[in-house]
Amino acid sequence: MLDWLLGAVALMLVLEGLLPLLSPASWKQAFQRALGLKDGQLRFFGLLSVLAGLGLLVLALPAAPG
């Protein structure tokens, strides 16, 4: 179980590091736009992200071996 959790965190770090590595200017623009959003809008995007992640997790777990 711990190996799955560490693998998931490692994959998240790799994916989140790609944009600042490949296009730092775009990464800065994205954060500048995010700073302009209201708290409710940020919470909504956070909720969508959590739901999408949970949905992908539910789809992926039955296909996992063992």
PEMO-V872117 format. One record per residue. SS is DSSP state (2 for helix, 1 for strand, 0 for the rest). PSI is psi in whole degrees, 0 to 359 (NA if undefined). Layout:
SS PSI
SS PSI
//
This chain:
0 317
2 325
2 326
2 317
2 315
2 321
2 320
2 317
2 319
2 316
2 320
2 317
2 320
2 312
2 320
2 338
2 348
2 314
2 311
2 332
2 314
2 327
0 79
2 326
2 317
2 322
2 317
2 318
2 319
2 318
2 325
2 319
2 321
2 325
2 335
0 351
0 153
0 162
2 318
2 322
2 319
2 319
2 321
2 314
2 324
2 318
2 316
2 320
2 315
2 314
2 320
2 318
2 317
2 321
2 316
2 324
2 317
2 321
2 325
2 326
2 317
0 334
0 351
0 139
0 145
0 NA
//
